[in-house]
Amino acid sequence: MDHNKSHWSSFKRQIASKSDRKIKARKESKNIWFGLGMFGMVGWSVAIPSLLGIGLGIWIDTHIQSKYSWTLMFLVIGVTLGCFNAWYWINKESQGD
């Protein structure tokens, strides 16, 4: 019976040790490279919809005569969508904290 108790105690210590290492690894994984990667992802999340909006706006402005600037309107729409996209990714990444 004593042998089972010591075996069980050893097993619990191993589990606790592995759990502590896993938690520590998760905390340490968010270092400077993680921050730079997130910064880049947020930048591209805003830049791509903005550039697509500008491209679409320029194309519409060259093909359709209007007193409104479609380029400016689609730029604002692209930036807005990009900001929501960036917010989504930041929110998703911060869920693990």
GROMACS elastic network, one bead per residue, 0.5 to 0.9 nm:
[ bonds ]
;  ai    aj funct       b0    kb
    1     4     6  0.52656   500
    1     5     6  0.64479   500
    1     6     6  0.89062   500
    2     5     6  0.50697   500
    2     6     6  0.63119   500
    2     7     6  0.85348   500
    3     6     6  0.53017   500
    3     7     6  0.60936   500
    3     8     6  0.85425   500
    4     8     6  0.59535   500
    4     9     6  0.84477   500
    5     8     6  0.50784   500
    5     9     6  0.60662   500
    5    10     6  0.85476   500
    6    10     6  0.60534   500
    6    11     6  0.84867   500
    7    10     6  0.51243   500
    7    11     6  0.61658   500
    7    12     6  0.87368   500
    8    11     6  0.50054   500
    8    12     6  0.62632   500
    8    13     6  0.87123   500
    9    12     6  0.51620   500
    9    13     6  0.63137   500
    9    14     6  0.87475   500
   10    13     6  0.51325   500
   10    14     6  0.63004   500
   10    15     6  0.87676   500
   11    14     6  0.51499   500
   11    15     6  0.63296   500
   11    16     6  0.87078   500
   12    15     6  0.51217   500
   12    16     6  0.61515   500
   12    17     6  0.85391   500
   13    16     6  0.50920   500
   13    17     6  0.60391   500
   13    18     6  0.86099   500
   14    17     6  0.50801   500
   14    18     6  0.61868   500
   14    19     6  0.85141   500
   15    18     6  0.52198   500
   15    19     6  0.60725   500
   15    20     6  0.85924   500
   16    19     6  0.50406   500
   16    20     6  0.61031   500
   16    21     6  0.86177   500
   17    20     6  0.51578   500
   17    21     6  0.62457   500
   17    22     6  0.86722   500
   18    21     6  0.50986   500
   18    22     6  0.61663   500
   18    23     6  0.86808   500
   19    22     6  0.51259   500
   19    23     6  0.62608   500
   19    24     6  0.85960   500
   20    23     6  0.51983   500
   20    24     6  0.61078   500
   20    25     6  0.85671   500
   21    24     6  0.50636   500
   21    25     6  0.60635   500
   21    26     6  0.86393   500
   22    25     6  0.50931   500
   22    26     6  0.62677   500
   22    27     6  0.87608   500
   23    26     6  0.51934   500
   23    27     6  0.63845   500
   23    28     6  0.87232   500
   24    27     6  0.51986   500
   24    28     6  0.61497   500
   24    29     6  0.85586   500
   25    28     6  0.51069   500
   25    29     6  0.59475   500
   26    29     6  0.52746   500
   26    30     6  0.73106   500
   27    30     6  0.61535   500
   27    31     6  0.85358   500
   27    97     6  0.84547   500
   28    31     6  0.62828   500
   29    33     6  0.88077   500
   29    34     6  0.73355   500
   30    33     6  0.74763   500
   30    34     6  0.51770   500
   30    35     6  0.70304   500
   31    34     6  0.53106   500
   31    35     6  0.64523   500
   31    36     6  0.88396   500
   32    35     6  0.50360   500
   32    36     6  0.61634   500
   32    37     6  0.85084   500
   33    36     6  0.50505   500
   33    37     6  0.59820   500
   33    38     6  0.84478   500
   34    37     6  0.50674   500
   34    38     6  0.60837   500
   34    39     6  0.84981   500
   35    38     6  0.50804   500
   35    39     6  0.60393   500
   35    40     6  0.85880   500
   36    40     6  0.61571   500
   36    41     6  0.85455   500
   37    40     6  0.51167   500
   37    41     6  0.61067   500
   37    42     6  0.85937   500
   38    42     6  0.60816   500
   38    43     6  0.84770   500
   38    89     6  0.87229   500
   38    90     6  0.78245   500
   38    93     6  0.88417   500
   39    42     6  0.52526   500
   39    43     6  0.61946   500
   39    44     6  0.87495   500
   40    43     6  0.50074   500
   40    44     6  0.61766   500
   40    45     6  0.84230   500
   41    44     6  0.52284   500
   41    45     6  0.59539   500
   41    46     6  0.87152   500
   41    86     6  0.77521   500
   41    89     6  0.83389   500
   42    46     6  0.64368   500
   42    47     6  0.85996   500
   42    82     6  0.85487   500
   42    83     6  0.83575   500
   42    85     6  0.81757   500
   42    86     6  0.50460   500
   42    87     6  0.81797   500
   42    89     6  0.76138   500
   42    90     6  0.77787   500
   43    46     6  0.54175   500
   43    47     6  0.60026   500
   43    48     6  0.85991   500
   43    82     6  0.88458   500
   43    86     6  0.78759   500
   44    48     6  0.57653   500
   44    49     6  0.85469   500
   44    82     6  0.84128   500
   44    86     6  0.85892   500
   45    48     6  0.60606   500
   45    49     6  0.71197   500
   45    50     6  0.89865   500
   45    81     6  0.88214   500
   45    82     6  0.53700   500
   45    83     6  0.73853   500
   45    84     6  0.88338   500
   45    85     6  0.60547   500
   45    86     6  0.54774   500
   45    89     6  0.86813   500
   46    49     6  0.60002   500
   46    50     6  0.63087   500
   46    51     6  0.88287   500
   46    78     6  0.76220   500
   46    79     6  0.59768   500
   46    80     6  0.81344   500
   46    81     6  0.74903   500
   46    83     6  0.57123   500
   46    84     6  0.84794   500
   46    85     6  0.72532   500
   46    86     6  0.66052   500
   47    50     6  0.51137   500
   47    51     6  0.60657   500
   47    52     6  0.85520   500
   47    78     6  0.82928   500
   47    79     6  0.74978   500
   47    82     6  0.69627   500
   48    51     6  0.51994   500
   48    52     6  0.61083   500
   48    53     6  0.85025   500
   48    78     6  0.80509   500
   48    79     6  0.89174   500
   48    82     6  0.74615   500
   49    52     6  0.50218   500
   49    53     6  0.59928   500
   49    54     6  0.85647   500
   49    75     6  0.83395   500
   49    77     6  0.83118   500
   49    79     6  0.65584   500
   49    80     6  0.86327   500
   49    81     6  0.67168   500
   49    82     6  0.55808   500
   50    53     6  0.50649   500
   50    54     6  0.62127   500
   50    55     6  0.86366   500
   50    74     6  0.77036   500
   50    75     6  0.54501   500
   50    76     6  0.75566   500
   50    77     6  0.75722   500
   50    79     6  0.50140   500
   50    80     6  0.83281   500
   50    81     6  0.81428   500
   50    82     6  0.68704   500
   51    54     6  0.50121   500
   51    55     6  0.60953   500
   51    56     6  0.85541   500
   51    75     6  0.74197   500
   51    78     6  0.73453   500
   51    79     6  0.88060   500
   52    55     6  0.50648   500
   52    56     6  0.61238   500
   52    57     6  0.84499   500
   52    74     6  0.83318   500
   52    75     6  0.82139   500
   52    78     6  0.70821   500
   53    56     6  0.51691   500
   53    57     6  0.59723   500
   53    58     6  0.85292   500
   53    71     6  0.71230   500
   53    72     6  0.86003   500
   53    73     6  0.82036   500
   53    75     6  0.50462   500
   53    76     6  0.79554   500
   53    77     6  0.69515   500
   53    78     6  0.50755   500
   53    79     6  0.82645   500
   54    57     6  0.50061   500
   54    58     6  0.60544   500
   54    59     6  0.85255   500
   54    70     6  0.84009   500
   54    71     6  0.52307   500
   54    72     6  0.72844   500
   54    73     6  0.85722   500
   54    74     6  0.59623   500
   54    75     6  0.51830   500
   54    76     6  0.89601   500
   54    78     6  0.78025   500
   55    58     6  0.52115   500
   55    59     6  0.61948   500
   55    60     6  0.86759   500
   55    71     6  0.74706   500
   55    74     6  0.85419   500
   55    75     6  0.88022   500
   56    59     6  0.51018   500
   56    60     6  0.61954   500
   56    61     6  0.85620   500
   56    70     6  0.81435   500
   56    71     6  0.71397   500
   56    74     6  0.71665   500
   57    60     6  0.51333   500
   57    61     6  0.60214   500
   57    62     6  0.86069   500
   57    69     6  0.76532   500
   57    72     6  0.71023   500
   57    73     6  0.73636   500
   57    74     6  0.56104   500
   57    75     6  0.75242   500
   58    61     6  0.50068   500
   58    62     6  0.61705   500
   58    63     6  0.86705   500
   58    69     6  0.87259   500
   58    70     6  0.70212   500
   58    71     6  0.52413   500
   58    72     6  0.89441   500
   59    62     6  0.53072   500
   59    63     6  0.63421   500
   59    64     6  0.85632   500
   59    70     6  0.87977   500
   59    71     6  0.82803   500
   60    63     6  0.51934   500
   60    64     6  0.56907   500
   60    65     6  0.84609   500
   60    70     6  0.65686   500
   60    71     6  0.77767   500
   61    64     6  0.55000   500
   61    65     6  0.65507   500
   61    66     6  0.74088   500
   61    68     6  0.86919   500
   61    69     6  0.68966   500
   61    70     6  0.59863   500
   61    71     6  0.69006   500
   62    65     6  0.74177   500
   65    68     6  0.86619   500
   66    69     6  0.73377   500
   66    70     6  0.83448   500
   68    71     6  0.88345   500
   68    72     6  0.85821   500
   68    73     6  0.83759   500
   69    72     6  0.54264   500
   69    73     6  0.64569   500
   69    74     6  0.87706   500
   70    74     6  0.59812   500
   70    75     6  0.82924   500
   71    74     6  0.53245   500
   71    75     6  0.59851   500
   71    76     6  0.86997   500
   72    76     6  0.63405   500
   72    77     6  0.86862   500
   73    76     6  0.52996   500
   73    77     6  0.62984   500
   73    78     6  0.86189   500
   74    78     6  0.58383   500
   74    79     6  0.84113   500
   75    78     6  0.50356   500
   75    79     6  0.61161   500
   75    80     6  0.84940   500
   76    79     6  0.51837   500
   76    80     6  0.60819   500
   76    81     6  0.85828   500
   77    80     6  0.50900   500
   77    81     6  0.61149   500
   77    82     6  0.84368   500
   78    81     6  0.51486   500
   78    82     6  0.59282   500
   78    83     6  0.85115   500
   79    83     6  0.60694   500
   79    84     6  0.86453   500
   80    83     6  0.51666   500
   80    84     6  0.63770   500
   80    85     6  0.86196   500
   81    84     6  0.51459   500
   81    85     6  0.61069   500
   81    86     6  0.86287   500
   82    86     6  0.60901   500
   82    87     6  0.84914   500
   83    86     6  0.50496   500
   83    87     6  0.60570   500
   83    88     6  0.85251   500
   84    87     6  0.50012   500
   84    88     6  0.61360   500
   84    89     6  0.87868   500
   85    88     6  0.50800   500
   85    89     6  0.64439   500
   85    90     6  0.87473   500
   86    89     6  0.52110   500
   86    90     6  0.61522   500
   86    91     6  0.84323   500
   87    90     6  0.51926   500
   87    91     6  0.59430   500
   87    92     6  0.84330   500
   88    91     6  0.51489   500
   88    92     6  0.60519   500
   88    93     6  0.86708   500
   89    93     6  0.61205   500
   89    94     6  0.85273   500
   90    93     6  0.51793   500
   90    94     6  0.61053   500
   90    95     6  0.87020   500
   91    94     6  0.51961   500
   91    95     6  0.63533   500
   92    95     6  0.54140   500
   92    96     6  0.79241   500
   93    96     6  0.63635   500
   93    97     6  0.80828   500
   94    97     6  0.54684   500
